[in-house]
Structures are given as structure tokens and as C-alpha cells.
Amino acid sequence: MKHKEKKFFPLFVDLTQKKVVFIGGGKIATRRLQTFITFAGEITVIAPTCTAEIKEFYQRGEILYKQKEYETADIENADIVLIATDNCNLNEEIYKVCKEKNILVNVASNQQKCDFHFPGIIEYEDVIIGFNGRGKNHKKVRQIRELVQNVLSHKGE
């Protein structure tokens, strides 16, 4: 079979019973957590430090936050792992463990090491719309999402 460029299929999946682990507590992890929070059942963030937003999610009881360095046991029963650290060696180590354990993984710093992408999302009435640029043009995806959001918000006028 011929190797193709990665092309992601837009699959909407129920995450309410899934265990999601974020490794890293910075700005990228925060943005992705803000997207995931309304969809995932159990979210744990593993990081020695984190943003004020992540602390707020934790204080409200919406996530678990473990203020510590990553250990392999942290992803033992995970269904999905999101890696957002600035340590390339650590990212690679976690990625390899995820692949060995058949855990869906997304490495924020390396598009080639992602089993899934984060879409731009709009929730409008009972419809969820996802936008994805194949990891290539985040600005264009944001512009199109904002255009659609603008059209929907003016629909009733």
C-alpha cells in the first residue's frame, strides 16, 4: 500500500466516558483544555506548574491537576493523551509509550506525531461544527470559523 500524506477524517466521538491526560500546563495546554472541557469525562493535567486558567478549572472541580513531573504511570489507564511540553525528549518518550499502549496521542509541537487534530469549534443551538486545516494553516481555519460564527450570530436579524 502506498504511503499517503496524513489526511484527517472528521470523526465526532463521545468522550464523556474517556480518560484524557494532558502533559504540560502552559498556554497551549490551556487552549486545548478549554476546547476539551465540555466534551471529555475525566481530564487530568500533569505539570510542575500551570496557568491561572488551569488552576481555576481545578479549583472548580472540573479537572484533576497533579502538580508534578510526568511519570509513565500517569498515562497508565488513559484513553487520550495530549502532550504540550517544551521538552522534545520528554515529548518523544511519552509519544512512544502512547503508541506502545495504543493510546490516542497528540503532540502539540509535532504534527507528524498526532493521531488527531484539534478543530476550531462552534456550538450553535444543537449543532457542533468543527474546522480543521490539516495542521497547516491555523490562521485560515480561525478566519473561516469566525466568518461562519459571524453568519450564524446574525442569522436572526
C-alpha positions in Angstrom: 0.0 0.0 0.0 1.3 3.4 -1.0 2.1 5.9 1.9 -0.1 8.9 1.7 0.1 12.3 3.3 -1.9 12.3 6.6 -5.4 13.4 5.9 -7.7 13.5 9.0 -11.2 12.2 8.8 -13.7 14.5 10.8 -15.0 12.0 13.3 -17.3 13.1 16.1 -16.8 10.9 19.1 -18.3 10.6 22.6 -15.6 11.4 25.1 -17.9 11.6 28.2 -16.6 8.2 29.5 -13.0 8.7 28.4 -9.9 9.5 30.5 -7.9 12.3 29.0 -4.5 13.2 30.3 -2.7 16.5 29.4 1.0 16.6 30.0 2.0 20.2 30.3 0.3 23.2 31.9 1.2 26.2 29.7 -0.7 28.3 27.1 -1.1 25.5 24.5 -2.4 23.0 27.1 -4.8 25.7 28.4 -6.2 26.5 24.9 -6.8 22.8 24.2 -8.2 22.2 27.7 -10.7 25.0 27.1 -11.8 23.2 23.9 -12.0 19.7 25.5 -13.6 20.6 28.9 -17.2 20.4 27.7 -16.7 17.2 25.8 -14.4 14.9 28.0 -15.5 13.0 31.1 -12.3 12.9 33.2 -9.4 15.2 32.5 -6.1 15.2 34.4 -3.4 17.7 33.9 0.2 16.7 34.8 2.6 19.6 35.1 5.0 21.1 37.7 3.4 24.5 37.0 0.3 25.6 35.2 -1.6 28.7 34.1 -4.1 30.5 36.2 -6.9 29.2 34.0 -5.9 25.6 34.6 -5.9 26.3 38.3 -9.4 27.7 38.1 -10.7 24.6 36.3 -9.1 22.5 39.1 -10.5 24.7 41.9 -14.0 24.4 40.4 -13.6 20.6 40.4 -13.8 20.4 36.6 -10.4 18.7 36.2 -7.7 16.9 38.2 -4.4 18.7 38.5 -1.3 16.9 39.6 1.5 19.4 40.3 4.4 17.1 39.5 6.8 15.9 36.8 5.4 13.3 34.4 5.9 9.6 35.1 4.8 6.7 32.9 2.2 5.6 35.5 0.4 8.9 34.8 -1.0 7.7 31.5 -1.5 4.0 32.5 -5.3 4.0 32.0 -5.6 7.0 29.7 -7.7 6.8 26.5 -6.3 10.0 25.1 -3.0 11.9 25.8 -2.2 15.5 24.9 1.4 16.4 25.1 2.2 20.1 25.4 5.6 20.5 26.9 8.6 22.4 25.7 10.8 19.3 26.3 11.3 17.5 23.0 12.9 14.4 24.6 10.1 14.1 27.1 7.5 14.5 24.3 9.2 11.8 22.3 9.3 9.5 25.4 5.6 10.0 26.1 4.7 9.6 22.4 6.4 6.2 22.3 4.7 4.9 25.4 1.3 6.0 24.0 2.0 4.2 20.7 3.0 1.0 22.5 -0.2 1.1 24.6 -2.5 2.1 21.7 -3.4 5.4 23.4 -4.6 8.1 21.0 -2.0 10.9 21.3 -1.5 14.5 20.1 2.0 16.1 20.4 1.4 19.8 20.1 4.9 20.6 18.8 4.9 17.9 16.1 2.1 17.4 13.6 3.6 14.1 12.4 3.1 12.7 15.9 -0.6 13.3 16.2 -3.4 10.7 15.9 -5.9 13.6 15.8 -6.1 17.3 15.4 -7.9 20.0 17.4 -10.6 21.5 15.3 -11.8 25.0 15.6 -15.3 24.5 17.1 -18.6 26.3 17.0 -21.6 25.2 19.1 -24.8 26.6 17.6 -28.1 25.5 19.1 -27.9 21.7 18.9 -25.2 21.7 16.2 -21.4 21.3 16.7 -19.3 22.4 13.8 -15.6 21.5 13.6 -13.0 23.2 11.3 -9.6 21.7 10.5 -6.8 22.9 8.2 -4.8 19.6 8.3 -2.4 21.2 10.8 -1.1 23.6 8.1 -2.9 27.0 8.4 -4.3 27.7 11.8 -4.9 31.4 10.9 -7.0 30.5 7.9 -9.0 28.0 10.0 -9.7 30.6 12.6 -10.8 33.1 9.9 -13.2 30.7 8.4 -14.6 29.7 11.8 -15.0 33.3 12.8 -16.8 34.0 9.4 -19.2 31.1 10.0 -19.7 32.2 13.6 -20.5 35.7 12.4 -23.0 34.5 9.9 -24.8 32.3 12.5 -24.9 35.1 15.0 -26.6 37.4 12.5 -29.0 34.8 11.3 -31.9 36.0 13.4 -31.5 39.7 12.5 
